[in-house]
Amino acid sequence: MTFDEIKRKIGSGLLSFPITDFTAAGEFDAAGYAKRLQWLSSYPAAGLFAAGGTGEFFSIGYDEYDAVIRTAVENSSADVPVLAGVGYGTRMAVDLARRAEKAGAAGILVLPHYLMFAEEAGVIAHMTAICNAVGIGVIYYARDNTKLSPAGLEKLAATCPNFIGYKDGLGDLQLMQRIHYRLGDRVVHIGGLPTAEVFAQPYLEMGVTTYSSAVFNFVPELALKFYAAVRARDAAVIDRLMKSFYLPLIDLRDRKKGYAVSMIKAGATLVGHSAGPVRTPLTELDAAERETLQGLIEANS
């Protein structure tokens, strides 16, 4: 795909962020991950992000990374671009980006750099180095300790032809509106907050046509139903699912730190598609929390 084709494809539908399979002993389970990708690929998705935040990029070893990306590429639909998460400092991010390209990824998702806050000029230099290291598309993920201004993003777009996307994990609607007006369709704009469905309506009104859905990992039919309702501006369906599923899910997610991932893995187990445990420092849901999640799934099936 050309850069424009990837942008159009990503912006045309819901995005999948698969969890990563681990064995009971905590090792990468390539066979389980392949089956997961095959299952999720049976549902329509506009893009697949391997080793993303929900996929526990932060806990995947250097010795496992290539296998994770290659398994995702080999077991996904041919017409769905696989984008690989990279992160940490510039040297590591550049190396991971090159390895992802070699493994067959169609693009890169740049997760926040490690630990430090940095001046905008440094973040632009970081992104530029990653873009220059590969010939595939690169998406910038704004959240936590990394935030570029509209002018900074415009500068990046002017110097890096393969900078193709902006994923928002900040939830600053005014900033998102300014970025959308400043960059227009030069990049694809992606909603990327935890439980991004809650922001889907206002984001759509400012032209953000897609978002990443973590719940796609265990209730793909419901995730697609909600996405379709948002695009159709079907207030009745949106309100019903928001009240019966998404808002209670957020209450559960917010009980403990790290549950944005742990809860998704628990949900996959409850529907018969276990990906194994989360890796430390994340923790598992307790029995009562699993029961609550089970009730939400059953009530909305």
C-alpha positions as CSV (number, residue, x, y, z in Angstrom):
1,M,0.0,0.0,0.0
2,T,1.1,3.6,-0.6
3,F,1.0,6.0,2.3
4,D,-2.2,7.5,1.1
5,E,-3.8,4.1,0.7
6,I,-2.8,3.1,4.3
7,K,-4.2,6.4,5.6
8,R,-7.5,5.8,3.8
9,K,-7.7,2.2,5.0
10,I,-7.0,3.0,8.6
11,G,-9.5,5.8,8.6
12,S,-12.3,3.7,7.0
13,G,-13.2,1.5,10.0
14,L,-12.5,0.3,13.5
15,L,-8.9,-0.5,14.6
16,S,-7.9,-3.7,16.4
17,F,-5.3,-3.7,19.1
18,P,-4.8,-7.4,19.9
19,I,-3.5,-8.6,23.3
20,T,-0.4,-10.7,23.2
21,D,-0.5,-14.3,24.2
22,F,1.7,-15.6,27.0
23,T,1.9,-19.1,28.4
24,A,1.1,-19.9,32.1
25,A,4.9,-19.7,32.6
26,G,4.9,-16.2,31.1
27,E,6.6,-17.0,27.7
28,F,5.4,-15.7,24.4
29,D,2.9,-18.1,23.0
30,A,3.3,-17.8,19.2
31,A,0.7,-20.5,18.4
32,G,-1.9,-19.0,20.7
33,Y,-1.2,-15.5,19.2
34,A,-1.6,-16.9,15.7
35,K,-5.0,-18.3,16.5
36,R,-6.0,-15.0,18.1
37,L,-5.1,-13.1,15.0
38,Q,-6.9,-15.5,12.8
39,W,-10.0,-15.2,15.0
40,L,-10.0,-11.4,15.1
41,S,-9.3,-11.3,11.3
42,S,-12.6,-13.0,10.8
43,Y,-14.2,-9.7,11.8
44,P,-13.8,-6.5,9.7
45,A,-11.1,-4.2,11.0
46,A,-9.4,-1.3,9.2
47,G,-6.0,-1.9,10.8
48,L,-4.2,-4.1,13.3
49,F,-1.7,-2.8,15.8
50,A,0.7,-5.5,17.0
51,A,2.7,-5.0,20.2
52,G,0.7,-1.9,21.1
53,G,-0.1,-0.7,24.6
54,T,-3.0,-3.2,25.0
55,G,-0.6,-5.8,23.6
56,E,1.9,-5.2,26.5
57,F,4.6,-3.7,24.3
58,F,6.3,-2.5,27.5
59,S,6.8,-6.1,28.7
60,I,7.8,-7.8,25.4
61,G,11.4,-8.8,25.4
62,Y,13.9,-7.8,22.7
63,D,14.3,-11.5,22.0
64,E,10.5,-11.9,21.4
65,Y,9.7,-8.7,19.5
66,D,10.5,-9.9,16.0
67,A,8.4,-13.1,16.5
68,V,5.4,-11.1,17.8
69,I,5.4,-8.8,14.7
70,R,6.1,-11.6,12.2
71,T,3.3,-13.8,13.7
72,A,0.8,-10.9,13.4
73,V,1.8,-10.2,9.8
74,E,1.5,-13.9,8.8
75,N,-1.8,-14.5,10.5
76,S,-3.8,-11.3,9.6
77,S,-5.9,-10.6,6.5
78,A,-3.8,-9.6,3.6
79,D,-5.8,-6.3,3.1
80,V,-5.5,-5.2,6.7
81,P,-2.3,-3.2,7.4
82,V,-0.3,-4.4,10.4
83,L,1.3,-1.6,12.4
84,A,4.0,-2.4,15.0
85,G,4.5,-0.6,18.3
86,V,7.9,0.8,19.0
87,G,9.1,2.9,21.9
88,Y,11.8,3.7,24.5
89,G,14.7,6.0,23.6
90,T,15.6,6.9,20.0
91,R,18.2,4.3,19.4
92,M,16.0,1.5,20.6
93,A,12.9,2.8,18.8
94,V,14.9,3.1,15.5
95,D,16.2,-0.5,15.9
96,L,12.7,-1.8,16.7
97,A,11.2,0.1,13.7
98,R,13.7,-1.5,11.3
99,R,13.1,-4.9,12.7
100,A,9.3,-4.4,12.4
101,E,9.8,-3.4,8.7
102,K,11.9,-6.5,8.1
103,A,9.2,-8.6,9.7
104,G,6.7,-7.3,7.2
105,A,4.8,-4.6,9.1
106,A,3.1,-2.0,7.0
107,G,3.7,0.8,9.5
108,I,4.9,1.9,12.9
109,L,3.1,3.2,15.9
110,V,5.5,5.3,18.1
111,L,4.5,4.9,21.7
112,P,5.8,7.4,24.3
113,H,9.5,7.5,24.8
114,Y,10.7,6.2,28.1
115,L,10.4,8.0,31.4
116,M,11.5,11.6,30.6
117,F,9.6,14.6,29.6
118,A,11.3,16.4,26.7
119,E,11.2,19.7,24.9
120,E,9.3,19.7,21.6
121,A,12.4,20.0,19.5
122,G,13.7,16.8,21.0
123,V,10.5,14.9,20.4
124,I,10.5,16.1,16.8
125,A,14.1,14.9,16.4
126,H,13.1,11.6,17.9
127,M,10.2,11.1,15.5
128,T,12.3,12.3,12.6
129,A,15.0,9.7,13.3
130,I,12.4,6.9,13.4
131,C,10.8,8.1,10.2
132,N,14.1,8.4,8.4
133,A,15.1,4.8,9.5
134,V,12.3,3.1,7.6
135,G,10.4,3.2,4.4
136,I,7.0,2.4,5.9
137,G,4.4,4.7,7.4
138,V,4.8,6.1,10.9
139,I,2.1,7.1,13.4
140,Y,2.8,9.4,16.4
141,Y,1.0,8.5,19.6
142,A,0.4,11.5,21.9
143,R,-0.1,10.6,25.5
144,D,1.5,10.7,29.0
145,N,4.9,12.3,28.6
146,T,4.8,13.1,24.9
147,K,2.8,15.9,23.3
148,L,3.5,17.9,20.2
149,S,1.8,21.2,19.2
150,P,0.0,21.7,16.0
151,A,3.0,23.6,14.7
152,G,5.4,20.8,15.7
153,L,3.3,18.2,14.0
154,E,3.1,20.4,10.9
155,K,6.9,20.6,10.9
156,L,7.2,16.9,11.2
157,A,4.8,16.4,8.3
158,A,6.7,18.8,6.1
159,T,10.1,16.9,6.6
160,C,8.9,13.3,6.9
161,P,6.7,12.0,4.0
162,N,6.1,8.7,5.8
163,F,4.6,10.5,8.9
164,I,1.1,9.3,8.2
165,G,-0.9,9.4,11.4
166,Y,-1.7,11.2,14.7
167,K,-3.1,9.0,17.5
168,D,-4.6,11.0,20.4
169,G,-4.3,9.6,23.9
170,L,-4.6,13.0,25.6
171,G,-8.3,13.7,25.5
172,D,-7.7,17.5,25.0
173,L,-10.6,18.2,22.6
174,Q,-9.4,21.8,21.9
175,L,-6.0,20.6,21.0
176,M,-7.4,17.8,18.8
177,Q,-9.5,20.3,17.0
178,R,-6.6,22.6,16.4
179,I,-4.4,19.7,15.1
180,H,-7.2,18.5,12.8
181,Y,-7.6,22.0,11.3
182,R,-3.9,22.5,11.0
183,L,-2.9,19.2,9.4
184,G,-6.2,18.2,7.6
185,D,-6.0,15.0,5.7
186,R,-2.2,15.2,5.5
187,V,-2.4,12.5,8.3
188,V,-5.0,10.1,9.5
189,H,-6.4,11.2,12.9
190,I,-7.1,8.4,15.3
191,G,-8.8,8.3,18.7
192,G,-6.6,6.5,21.1
193,L,-7.8,7.1,24.7
194,P,-8.4,4.1,27.0
195,T,-11.9,3.0,26.3
196,A,-11.9,5.3,23.2
197,E,-15.6,4.7,22.6
198,V,-16.5,7.3,25.2
199,F,-14.9,10.0,23.0
200,A,-16.0,8.6,19.7
201,Q,-19.0,10.9,19.2
202,P,-17.3,14.3,19.7
203,Y,-14.2,13.1,17.8
204,L,-16.3,12.1,14.8
205,E,-17.9,15.6,14.7
206,M,-14.4,17.1,14.3
207,G,-13.5,14.6,11.5
208,V,-11.8,11.8,13.4
209,T,-13.4,8.8,11.7
210,T,-11.6,5.9,13.6
211,Y,-10.4,4.8,17.0
212,S,-8.7,1.9,18.6
213,S,-11.0,-0.5,20.4
214,A,-9.6,-2.6,23.2
215,V,-12.9,-4.4,23.8
216,F,-12.6,-5.7,20.2
217,N,-10.4,-8.4,21.9
218,F,-13.3,-10.1,23.6
219,V,-16.6,-8.6,22.3
220,P,-15.8,-7.9,18.6
221,E,-19.5,-7.9,17.5
222,L,-20.4,-5.4,20.2
223,A,-17.4,-3.2,19.3
224,L,-18.4,-3.1,15.7
225,K,-22.0,-2.5,16.5
226,F,-21.0,0.5,18.6
227,Y,-18.7,1.8,15.9
228,A,-21.4,1.5,13.3
229,A,-23.9,3.4,15.6
230,V,-21.4,6.2,16.0
231,R,-20.8,6.6,12.3
232,A,-24.6,6.5,11.7
233,R,-25.2,8.9,14.6
234,D,-27.7,6.4,16.1
235,A,-28.2,8.0,19.5
236,A,-30.5,5.3,20.8
237,V,-27.9,2.5,20.3
238,I,-25.0,4.6,21.5
239,D,-26.9,5.6,24.7
240,R,-28.0,2.0,25.4
241,L,-24.5,0.5,25.0
242,M,-22.8,3.4,26.8
243,K,-25.1,2.9,29.9
244,S,-25.2,-0.9,29.8
245,F,-21.6,-1.7,28.9
246,Y,-19.0,1.0,28.4
247,L,-19.5,3.2,31.4
248,P,-19.7,0.3,33.9
249,L,-16.6,-1.1,32.2
250,I,-14.8,2.2,32.8
251,D,-15.8,1.9,36.5
252,L,-14.2,-1.5,36.6
253,R,-11.1,-0.4,34.7
254,D,-10.5,2.5,37.1
255,R,-10.5,0.3,40.2
256,K,-6.8,-0.4,40.0
257,K,-3.8,0.8,38.0
258,G,-3.1,-1.2,34.9
259,Y,-6.6,-2.6,34.5
260,A,-6.9,-1.0,31.0
261,V,-4.9,-4.1,29.9
262,S,-5.6,-6.6,32.7
263,M,-9.3,-6.2,32.2
264,I,-9.1,-6.9,28.5
265,K,-7.1,-10.1,29.0
266,A,-9.6,-11.2,31.6
267,G,-12.4,-10.6,29.1
268,A,-10.7,-12.7,26.5
269,T,-10.4,-15.5,29.0
270,L,-14.1,-15.3,29.9
271,V,-15.2,-15.6,26.3
272,G,-13.0,-18.7,25.6
273,H,-10.1,-17.0,23.9
274,S,-7.6,-16.8,26.8
275,A,-4.2,-15.1,26.1
276,G,-2.7,-16.2,29.3
277,P,-1.7,-13.9,32.2
278,V,-0.5,-10.3,32.1
279,R,3.2,-9.8,32.9
280,T,4.3,-7.9,35.9
281,P,4.2,-5.2,36.9
282,L,0.5,-5.5,35.9
283,T,-1.8,-7.5,38.2
284,E,-4.8,-9.7,37.5
285,L,-8.5,-9.0,38.3
286,D,-9.7,-10.7,41.4
287,A,-12.6,-13.2,41.5
288,A,-15.3,-10.5,42.2
289,E,-14.0,-8.3,39.4
290,R,-14.1,-11.2,37.0
291,E,-17.6,-11.9,38.0
292,T,-18.6,-8.3,37.4
293,L,-17.0,-8.4,33.9
294,Q,-18.7,-11.7,33.1
295,G,-22.0,-10.0,34.0
296,L,-21.4,-7.1,31.6
297,I,-20.5,-9.5,28.8
298,E,-23.5,-11.7,29.3
299,A,-25.9,-8.7,29.6
300,N,-24.7,-7.3,26.3
301,S,-24.3,-10.5,24.2
